[in-house]
Amino acid sequence: MLALLASAVAGPVASGNPVLLVGVVALVYAPRVGRIARSAAQNVAAQDYVLIARLRGERVRDVVRREILPNCSGPLLVEFALRAGYAPVLIGSLGFLGFGVRAPLHSTEHGLSIRCHLSLAELTKIGRPPGKGNSRVTDYTKAGHAL
């Protein structure tokens, strides 16, 4: 819901922007990762070696950098790996709902045209029995391209 709200607030013009999608993913997963980081840091801060480092007179910044962060890296790396696996699902879900990255309008990469035009006569051939070069597979394929 938070991802939909953030994409809707950005507006229809910016909703397909990849930078916005990265921001939306960060916004959605930041509270969860923050809770994990806080919990891991509280568990490490209660250890004796952190107390000894404080009693030695080390600054708080040095205690955090030398004692707490290296011991919190395991749970944070696992959390990052999990969220990196969930992020494509979130982006795909947003794309399904119309808030994802937009496909290019045309492809001139190989000089091929993506557009397929069917006349009314070709559309009426659909459903007829195969014969005279008219197979159902090609009819259904043409109908699918026309949609």
HELIX and SHEET records of a PDB file:
HELIX    1   1 LEU A    2  ALA A   10  1                                   9    
HELIX    2   2 PRO A   18  ALA A   45  1                                  28    
HELIX    3   3 ASP A   48  LEU A   55  1                                   8    
HELIX    4   4 VAL A   60  VAL A   63  1                                   4    
HELIX    5   5 VAL A   64  ILE A   68  3                                   5    
HELIX    6   6 LEU A   69  PHE A   96  1                                  28    
HELIX    7   7 LEU A  120  THR A  124  1                                   5    
HELIX    8   8 ARG A  136  ALA A  146  1                                  11    
END                                                                             
